[in-house]
Amino acid sequence: MGAGHRVSERAARALPQSAFEQGLRRVSWRAARVFGSTPPTLTANPVTLRQPAEKDIPAITVGYNDPDTIRWFSVPEKWTHETARDYVDRLVPLWWAGGVEVVFAIADDLDSYAGSIDLSVRRDDPAVGEVGYFVLPDFRRRGYAVSAVRAISRWGFEVLGPQRIQLRWAAGNDVSGQVAARAGFATEGLMRQALMINGKRRDCWVASLLRDEVV
């Protein structure tokens, strides 16, 4: 089945100016234009999605050292103040400038850092995006994650132009499954050993939202 899928992809790419090619070029061009501009600020009531700032560094350090973040996400090492500063000052702008992904701080109504959310675009298929996020313990169970996922997905469809945005979460992380459902994502199934978390391959669930379901 896998080989047949690859053959069909090669056949699609071999067709000059096929719909497949035109679609990828159109999405790639839009992404390049967006990532060449200033990162936006998004309203996602009751939160705002903005660029991480220097004032967020202490909270970012706490977030990446939170036991739940370490458990469910691949955090390669203990985060220090310096790690978080490098993330804010160098990595986030580098990822944006390189068209790799957009990272937003999730900020509450007092502009306090409540968590992080990102949207990446697949290099091999820019018509597919993927969202990842976490929320700090003190801000959980307030609907912040759902609002943030909805906002970044809508922005992604409208501005970057993918056809599909997906969420993946490790089996057992039931809260993330609930967030996906409340944000309008349709759960598609269980992928076996499809996530690498802290050096171990883990089963994960995948859910998706399609462009025509939002825009």
C-alpha positions in Angstrom: 0.0 0.0 0.0 2.8 2.4 0.9 4.7 1.8 -2.4 1.5 2.3 -4.4 1.0 5.7 -2.6 4.5 6.8 -3.6 3.9 5.7 -7.2 0.7 7.7 -7.4 2.6 10.8 -6.0 5.3 10.4 -8.6 2.6 10.1 -11.3 0.9 13.2 -10.1 4.2 15.2 -10.1 5.0 13.9 -13.6 1.9 15.6 -15.1 3.0 19.1 -16.3 1.1 21.9 -14.6 -1.2 19.3 -13.0 -3.7 20.4 -10.3 -1.3 18.8 -7.8 1.6 20.9 -8.9 -0.4 24.1 -9.2 -1.9 23.6 -5.8 1.5 23.1 -4.1 3.0 26.1 -5.9 0.1 28.3 -4.9 0.3 27.3 -1.2 4.2 27.6 -1.2 4.0 31.1 -2.8 1.5 32.3 -0.2 3.5 30.9 2.7 6.7 32.5 1.4 4.9 35.9 1.2 3.5 35.6 4.7 6.8 34.4 6.3 8.6 37.3 4.7 6.4 39.8 6.6 6.1 40.8 10.2 4.5 38.1 12.5 0.9 39.0 13.3 -1.1 39.3 16.5 -4.3 37.3 16.6 -7.4 37.8 18.7 -8.7 34.6 20.1 -11.1 35.6 22.8 -10.6 35.2 25.7 -6.9 35.1 24.8 -4.5 36.8 22.4 -1.9 35.1 20.2 1.2 37.2 20.0 5.0 36.9 19.6 6.9 35.6 22.7 8.6 38.5 24.5 11.4 38.9 26.9 9.0 39.4 29.8 7.7 35.8 29.1 11.0 34.1 29.7 10.4 33.1 33.3 7.0 31.6 32.4 8.4 29.9 29.4 11.0 28.3 31.5 8.3 27.0 33.9 6.2 25.8 31.0 8.9 23.6 29.4 9.9 22.2 32.8 6.3 21.3 33.7 5.9 17.5 34.3 2.9 17.3 32.0 4.8 19.1 29.2 7.8 16.8 29.6 5.5 13.7 29.7 3.5 14.4 26.6 6.0 16.4 24.5 9.6 15.8 23.5 11.5 18.2 25.7 15.2 17.3 25.0 16.7 18.8 28.1 15.9 20.8 31.2 15.1 24.4 30.3 17.0 27.2 31.9 16.5 30.9 31.8 19.2 31.0 29.1 17.4 28.3 27.1 14.2 30.3 27.1 16.0 33.5 26.2 17.6 31.8 23.2 14.2 30.5 22.2 12.6 34.0 22.3 15.5 36.0 20.8 16.9 33.6 18.2 14.9 30.4 17.5 11.3 31.7 17.2 12.4 34.6 14.8 14.6 32.1 12.9 11.8 29.6 12.4 9.5 32.4 11.1 12.1 33.9 8.8 12.9 30.4 7.4 9.2 29.6 6.8 9.5 26.6 9.1 6.7 27.5 11.5 5.0 30.3 13.4 5.1 30.3 17.2 2.7 32.4 19.3 2.5 33.0 23.0 -1.0 32.4 24.4 -1.6 35.6 26.5 -4.6 36.2 28.8 -6.5 39.4 29.2 -3.7 40.8 31.4 -1.1 39.9 28.7 0.3 37.2 31.0 2.0 34.3 29.3 -0.4 31.3 29.5 1.2 28.9 27.1 2.5 28.4 23.6 1.0 27.4 20.2 2.6 26.8 16.9 1.7 26.0 13.3 4.2 24.3 11.0 4.0 23.7 7.3 5.2 20.4 5.9 8.2 20.9 3.5 7.2 17.9 1.4 3.6 18.9 1.2 2.9 22.6 2.1 -0.8 21.9 1.7 -0.7 20.2 5.1 -0.1 22.1 8.4 0.3 20.8 11.9 -0.6 22.5 15.2 1.1 21.9 18.6 0.5 23.7 21.9 0.7 23.6 25.7 -0.9 25.6 28.5 0.6 26.4 31.8 -1.0 24.6 34.8 -2.4 27.8 36.3 -4.3 28.6 33.1 -5.8 25.2 32.3 -9.5 24.4 32.2 -10.4 27.9 31.0 -10.9 27.1 27.3 -7.6 28.8 26.3 -6.3 25.9 24.3 -9.5 25.5 22.3 -9.7 29.2 21.5 -6.0 29.3 20.5 -6.3 26.2 18.3 -9.4 27.6 16.5 -7.7 31.0 16.0 -4.4 29.7 14.6 -6.2 27.2 12.4 -8.4 29.9 10.9 -5.4 32.2 10.4 -3.5 29.3 8.8 -6.3 28.5 6.3 -7.0 32.1 5.4 -3.4 33.3 5.1 -1.2 30.3 4.3 -3.8 28.5 2.3 -3.3 24.8 3.2 -6.0 22.3 2.5 -5.5 20.4 5.8 -4.4 21.2 9.3 -3.8 18.3 11.8 -3.2 17.7 15.4 -1.4 14.7 16.9 -1.3 13.7 20.6 0.1 10.7 22.5 -2.2 7.9 23.4 -3.4 8.5 26.9 -3.4 12.3 26.7 -7.2 12.4 26.7 -7.3 16.2 27.4 -5.7 16.9 24.1 -8.3 14.8 22.4 -11.0 16.8 24.0 -9.4 20.0 22.9 -9.2 18.8 19.3 -12.9 17.8 19.3 -14.0 21.1 20.8 -11.9 23.0 18.3 -13.8 21.3 15.4 -11.2 18.7 14.5 -12.3 15.2 13.4 -10.4 12.3 15.0 -9.2 10.0 12.2 -7.6 7.2 14.2 -4.6 5.8 16.1 -1.2 5.9 14.5 1.1 3.2 15.9 4.5 4.4 17.2 4.2 7.6 15.1 5.4 10.0 17.8 8.9 10.2 19.3 8.7 11.5 22.9 11.8 11.6 25.1 13.6 9.0 23.0 10.7 6.5 22.8 8.3 5.9 20.0 4.7 6.3 21.2 1.3 5.6 19.6 -0.7 8.7 18.9 -4.1 9.9 17.8 -4.5 12.1 14.8 -7.3 14.6 14.0 -7.7 17.0 11.2 -9.6 20.1 10.1 -10.1 20.8 6.4 -10.1 24.1 4.7 -13.7 23.9 3.4 -14.8 23.2 7.0 -13.6 26.5 8.1 -13.2 29.1 5.3 
